[in-house]
Amino acid sequence: MGFDDLHYGNMDFGLTQDDFNSKFYVPAANDCMRCGLCLSSCPTYSLFQIEAETPRQRIRTIDKFLNDNQPITTEERKHLDNCLQCWACEPVCPSKMAYGALFDETQRQLARPLSLLAKLAFWLIAHKRCRKMLMPLLALYLKSGIQKPLRKSGFLKKLNLAEAEALLIKPALEILKAHYPSKCRETCGQVGLFTGCLTDHFDRVTLNAAIELLTAIGYEVMVPSKQSCCGAIHQHNGQPADQLIANNIDVYNDLNLDAVIFTATGCGAMLSEYHTFDNPGAITFCDKLIDVNDFLLNNWPEEIKLKPTNLKVAVHEPCNQRNVLKNQQAVYKLLEKIPGLTVVPLADNHLCCGAGGSYMLTHPENATELRVKRLNSIYATEADKLTTSNFGCSLFLNNMGLTIEHPIKLLSVQLQ
């Protein structure tokens, strides 16, 4: 991992490569302002209400490990692992703490030996062809009728697969085309669509909506078959992601694109951090990277009108959208294009819903408690639908029977 400068949004931390390699900048305990601003934004503190589950205590543990070269205790490790990596503490921190980068580096150095199941999971995420071969088997499993008896048997729990299996939905088996032409007489340009690993199979509705809207406003859409996982799951679990990152940079930089577009903010947050890795093509890649909500908002033709509706939609703001991409307002502005649509934000959008990437699998009890909090705020809106731009959040919340759609799906349905 290499840093020319460490940035957070438009704020420059002024850390050089040598600074990052030699001495991480972590304020010492007596440098902490102890303002407590991070506490109200921290989901684990909202659950446990103890100092050990606060960002400021975790940063001291990180300081102890990275800077003082001291081992951390089992208890300290437990509290580190409880972190959802939502980065909600960063925007509110007066010291401009680069918590996310420091946490990832700590995870990398503390990485435990993986179980056979974990090795298989990381391997499948990284190997697209083998992952695709698994999809028909998953579809067959869902159709076979053995799901309920298998759950009751307790066999899935013994294999530590119960949480993952509970989230399983029907995968898309057809392969997206490599090229989708513009539907307009004059083509405005050519964009590449990032499909990710899980979204490629399990959120095809959103990807199809993106293709429909992008071609409707005059863009050709390229879907490179050689693209890979963004690397987020590996990176945030202390596993090397460099090969995945390098592959995506090469694949998209080899195409003559006006933009590289993502639909899932979890992927987008990781893609937006590619510039922090030591790769000569990273800046070129990041300069073209953009969220589908932003792209549609910036390039929507005035002549394209949407059908009116009297629906009420609640907006869930994913952590990676609020705290890394910081473009959650684009969703509200984009949805304003639908006449008659009532849009309301959730009351506790500043708190993580519990999904947290793979956190919903590794810490199911904590994740479930946070989901209950989010569900209460959702039901309080009395909305007809919930919208979110992150597939992981959608998958986790949809497990409770809610009607959840990506904002661009709402738009595609209203195309005249």
C-alpha positions in Angstrom: 0.0 0.0 0.0 1.5 3.3 -1.0 0.5 6.9 -0.2 1.7 9.9 -2.1 -0.5 12.0 0.1 -3.3 10.8 2.4 -6.6 12.6 1.5 -10.0 12.6 3.0 -12.4 14.1 0.6 -11.1 17.5 -0.2 -9.0 17.6 3.0 -5.3 17.0 2.7 -3.6 15.4 5.6 -0.1 16.2 4.2 1.2 12.7 4.8 4.0 11.7 2.4 5.0 8.2 1.4 7.9 8.3 3.9 5.6 9.5 6.7 3.2 6.7 6.1 5.9 4.0 5.9 7.9 5.2 8.9 5.5 6.6 11.4 1.7 6.6 11.2 0.1 9.9 12.3 -2.1 9.0 15.3 -2.6 11.6 18.0 -1.4 10.4 21.3 -3.9 10.0 24.1 -3.1 13.4 25.5 -3.6 14.9 22.0 -7.1 13.7 21.7 -9.6 16.5 22.2 -11.9 14.1 24.0 -14.8 16.1 22.5 -16.8 13.0 22.1 -18.1 13.9 18.7 -17.2 10.5 17.4 -19.3 8.7 20.0 -22.7 9.7 18.7 -21.7 8.5 15.2 -20.3 5.2 16.3 -22.7 2.2 15.9 -20.9 -0.1 18.4 -20.9 2.6 21.0 -24.7 3.0 20.5 -24.9 -0.7 21.3 -22.5 -1.2 24.2 -22.2 2.3 25.7 -18.6 1.6 26.9 -15.4 3.5 26.2 -13.7 0.4 24.7 -16.2 0.4 21.9 -15.4 4.0 20.8 -13.3 5.2 17.9 -11.0 7.2 20.2 -10.2 4.0 22.2 -9.6 2.0 19.1 -7.3 4.6 17.7 -5.2 4.4 20.9 -5.0 0.6 20.4 -3.9 1.2 16.8 -1.3 3.8 18.0 0.0 1.3 20.6 0.4 -1.4 17.9 1.6 0.6 14.9 3.7 3.3 16.5 4.9 1.8 19.7 5.3 -1.8 18.4 3.5 -3.2 21.4 1.4 -6.3 21.2 -2.3 -5.8 21.8 -4.3 -7.9 24.2 -7.1 -10.4 23.3 -9.6 -8.0 24.7 -8.3 -5.1 22.7 -8.4 -7.2 19.5 -12.0 -8.1 20.2 -13.0 -4.4 20.4 -11.1 -3.7 17.2 -12.8 -6.5 15.4 -16.2 -5.2 16.6 -15.7 -2.1 14.4 -18.0 -2.1 11.4 -15.5 0.0 9.4 -18.3 2.5 8.6 -15.8 5.4 9.0 -18.6 7.6 10.5 -16.0 8.9 13.0 -13.8 10.5 10.3 -16.1 13.4 9.1 -16.8 14.5 12.6 -13.2 14.3 13.9 -11.6 17.7 14.6 -8.2 16.1 14.4 -8.9 14.9 10.9 -8.0 11.3 11.9 -7.4 9.0 8.9 -9.1 6.2 10.8 -10.0 4.1 7.8 -6.5 3.9 6.4 -4.9 3.2 9.8 -7.5 0.6 10.6 -6.9 -1.2 7.3 -3.1 -1.3 7.9 -3.7 -2.6 11.4 -5.9 -5.4 10.0 -3.3 -6.3 7.4 -0.6 -6.6 10.0 -2.8 -8.5 12.4 -4.3 -10.8 9.8 -4.9 -14.3 11.4 -4.5 -17.5 9.5 -7.7 -18.1 7.5 -10.0 -21.1 7.9 -10.6 -23.4 5.0 -14.0 -21.9 4.4 -12.7 -18.3 4.6 -9.9 -19.2 2.1 -12.5 -20.6 -0.3 -14.7 -17.5 0.1 -11.9 -15.1 -0.7 -10.7 -17.3 -3.6 -14.2 -17.4 -5.2 -14.5 -13.6 -4.8 -11.2 -13.2 -6.6 -11.8 -15.8 -9.4 -14.7 -14.7 -11.6 -14.9 -17.7 -13.8 -15.2 -20.2 -11.0 -17.7 -18.0 -9.2 -19.9 -18.0 -12.3 -19.8 -21.8 -12.4 -21.2 -21.8 -8.9 -24.3 -19.8 -9.7 -26.3 -22.5 -11.4 -25.7 -24.7 -8.3 -27.0 -22.0 -6.0 -30.1 -21.5 -8.2 -30.7 -25.2 -8.1 -30.4 -25.3 -4.4 -33.0 -22.5 -4.0 -35.4 -24.3 -6.3 -34.9 -27.8 -4.9 -36.9 -27.3 -1.7 -34.2 -28.6 0.6 -33.6 -25.1 2.1 -36.0 -25.4 5.0 -35.0 -28.9 6.2 -31.4 -28.1 5.9 -31.8 -25.0 8.0 -33.7 -27.0 10.7 -31.0 -29.7 10.8 -28.4 -27.3 12.2 -25.9 -28.4 9.6 -25.4 -24.9 8.2 -24.6 -23.6 11.7 -22.0 -26.2 12.2 -20.3 -25.1 8.9 -20.7 -21.4 9.9 -22.8 -20.9 6.8 -26.2 -20.1 8.5 -25.9 -16.3 8.2 -24.7 -16.4 4.6 -27.3 -18.9 3.5 -30.1 -16.8 5.1 -29.1 -13.9 2.8 -29.0 -16.0 -0.3 -31.3 -14.8 -3.2 -31.8 -16.1 -6.7 -28.7 -15.3 -8.8 -28.7 -14.1 -12.4 -27.4 -16.8 -14.7 -27.3 -14.9 -18.0 -24.1 -13.0 -18.9 -24.3 -9.2 -19.5 -23.4 -8.2 -23.1 -20.1 -6.5 -23.6 -21.6 -3.5 -25.4 -25.0 -1.7 -25.2 -25.5 0.9 -27.9 -27.1 4.3 -27.3 -30.8 4.6 -27.9 -30.4 8.2 -29.1 -29.7 9.3 -32.6 -26.6 11.1 -31.5 -24.3 9.3 -29.1 -23.0 11.5 -26.2 -20.1 9.2 -25.4 -19.0 5.8 -24.1 -19.0 4.7 -20.5 -17.8 1.6 -18.7 -20.1 -0.1 -16.1 -18.5 -1.7 -13.1 -20.5 -4.7 -12.1 -18.5 -5.9 -9.1 -18.5 -9.5 -7.8 -21.7 -10.1 -5.9 -23.8 -7.4 -7.6 -23.0 -9.0 -11.0 -24.9 -12.1 -9.9 -27.4 -10.8 -7.2 -28.2 -7.2 -8.2 -28.8 -7.6 -11.9 -32.0 -5.5 -11.6 -30.0 -2.5 -10.7 -27.3 -3.1 -13.3 -30.1 -3.5 -16.0 -31.7 -0.2 -14.8 -28.3 1.5 -15.1 -27.9 0.3 -18.7 -31.4 1.3 -19.6 -31.0 4.8 -18.2 -27.5 5.4 -19.6 -28.4 4.3 -23.1 -31.7 6.3 -22.9 -29.8 9.5 -22.2 -27.4 8.9 -25.2 -24.4 6.9 -23.9 -22.9 3.6 -25.1 -22.3 1.2 -22.2 -19.3 -1.1 -22.1 -19.3 -4.0 -19.7 -15.7 -5.4 -19.7 -15.7 -9.2 -19.1 -12.3 -9.2 -17.6 -13.1 -6.8 -14.7 -12.8 -8.2 -11.2 -14.0 -7.6 -7.6 -13.1 -4.1 -6.4 -11.1 -5.6 -3.6 -13.0 -4.1 -0.7 -13.7 -7.4 1.1 -10.1 -8.4 0.9 -8.8 -4.9 1.9 -11.0 -4.5 4.9 -10.2 -8.0 6.2 -6.4 -7.7 6.1 -6.0 -9.7 2.8 -4.0 -8.5 -0.2 -6.1 -6.8 -2.8 -3.4 -5.5 -5.1 -3.9 -7.9 -8.0 -7.7 -7.2 -8.1 -7.0 -3.4 -8.1 -4.3 -3.6 -10.8 -6.5 -5.7 -13.0 -9.4 -3.3 -12.8 -7.2 -0.3 -13.5 -5.7 -2.0 -16.5 -9.0 -3.2 -17.9 -10.8 0.1 -17.7 -7.8 2.2 -18.7 -7.4 0.2 -21.9 -10.8 1.3 -23.1 -11.6 4.7 -24.5 -14.2 5.8 -21.9 -15.6 9.1 -20.9 -16.5 7.6 -17.4 -16.3 4.5 -15.3 -19.6 4.1 -13.5 -20.5 2.1 -10.4 -23.9 1.4 -9.0 -23.0 0.0 -5.5 -21.5 2.5 -3.2 -19.6 -0.2 -1.3 -17.6 -0.9 -4.5 -17.4 2.8 -5.3 -15.8 3.7 -2.0 -13.1 1.1 -2.6 -12.6 2.1 -6.3 -12.3 5.8 -5.2 -9.4 4.8 -3.0 -7.4 3.2 -5.8 -5.3 6.4 -6.0 -3.7 5.6 -2.7 -2.2 2.4 -4.1 1.2 2.3 -5.8 -0.1 1.9 -9.4 0.8 4.3 -12.3 -2.6 4.0 -13.9 -4.6 4.7 -10.7 -5.0 8.5 -11.1 -6.3 8.1 -14.7 -8.8 5.5 -13.5 -10.0 7.6 -10.5 -10.3 10.7 -12.7 -13.0 8.9 -14.7 -14.7 7.2 -11.8 -18.2 8.4 -10.9 -21.3 7.2 -9.0 -24.3 6.4 -11.3 -26.4 8.8 -9.3 -24.0 11.7 -9.9 -23.5 10.8 -13.6 -27.2 10.7 -14.4 -27.8 13.9 -12.4 -25.1 15.7 -14.3 -26.0 14.4 -17.7 -29.8 14.2 -17.7 -31.3 15.7 -20.9 -34.1 18.2 -20.3 -36.2 16.5 -23.0 -36.4 13.2 -21.1 -39.4 13.4 -18.7 -40.5 10.8 -16.2 -44.0 9.6 -15.4 -45.6 11.0 -12.2 -46.3 8.8 -9.2 -47.8 9.3 -5.7 -45.4 7.0 -3.9 -43.6 7.9 -0.7 -40.0 6.7 -0.7 -37.6 6.6 2.3 -33.9 7.1 1.6 -31.3 5.0 3.4 -27.9 6.6 3.2 -25.2 3.9 3.2 -22.1 4.6 5.4 -19.7 4.5 2.4 -21.8 7.0 0.6 -22.0 9.4 3.5 -18.5 9.0 4.9 -16.3 8.2 1.9 -18.0 9.3 -1.3 -20.0 12.0 0.4 -22.5 12.3 -2.4 -25.7 11.3 -0.7 -27.4 14.5 -1.7 -27.2 13.4 -5.4 -29.9 10.7 -4.6 -32.4 13.3 -3.4 -31.7 15.6 -6.3 -32.1 12.7 -8.8 -35.3 11.5 -7.3 -36.7 15.1 -7.6 -37.0 14.4 -11.3 -39.9 12.1 -10.7 -43.1 14.2 -10.5 -45.3 13.6 -7.4 -42.7 11.4 -5.6 -42.4 12.1 -1.9 -38.9 11.6 -0.6 -38.0 11.4 3.1 -34.6 10.6 4.7 -34.4 8.1 7.6 -34.0 9.6 11.0 -30.8 7.7 11.9 -28.9 7.8 8.6 -25.7 8.7 10.4 -25.6 5.2 12.0 -24.7 2.0 10.2 -27.6 -0.4 9.5 -25.4 -3.3 10.5 -24.5 -4.7 7.1 -20.9 -3.4 7.2 -19.6 -5.4 4.2 -18.9 -8.8 5.7 -19.8 -7.7 9.2 -23.3 -9.1 9.0 -21.7 -12.5 8.6 -18.8 -12.2 11.1 -20.8 -10.4 13.8 -24.4 -11.4 13.3 -25.6 -10.5 16.8 -24.3 -7.0 16.7 -25.5 -6.6 13.1 -29.0 -7.8 14.0 -29.3 -5.3 16.8 -28.3 -2.4 14.5 -30.8 -3.7 11.9 -33.6 -3.5 14.4 -32.7 0.1 15.1 -32.8 0.9 11.4 -36.0 -1.0 10.8 -37.7 1.1 13.5 -36.8 4.3 11.7 -37.9 2.8 8.4 -41.3 1.8 9.7 -41.7 5.2 11.3 -41.7 6.9 7.9 -44.7 4.9 6.7 -43.1 5.0 3.2 -44.2 2.7 0.4 -40.6 1.8 -0.5 -37.1 2.1 0.8 -34.2 3.1 -1.5 -30.5 2.7 -1.0 -27.5 2.9 -3.3 -25.5 0.1 -1.6 -26.2 -3.6 -2.4 -24.9 -4.9 0.9 -27.4 -2.7 2.9 -30.2 -3.7 0.5 -29.4 -7.4 0.9 -29.2 -7.2 4.7 -32.4 -5.1 5.1 -34.3 -6.9 2.4 -34.0 -10.1 4.4 -36.8 -8.6 6.6 -39.3 -8.5 3.7 -39.0 -4.8 2.9 -39.5 -3.4 -0.6 -36.0 -2.0 -1.4 -34.8 -0.6 -4.7 -31.8 1.4 -5.9 -32.7 5.0 -6.8 -32.0 4.4 -10.5 -34.5 1.5 -10.5 -37.2 3.9 -9.4 -36.2 6.2 -12.3 -36.1 3.5 -14.9 -39.6 2.4 -14.0 -40.9 5.9 -14.5 -39.3 6.4 -18.0 -41.9 7.4 -20.5 
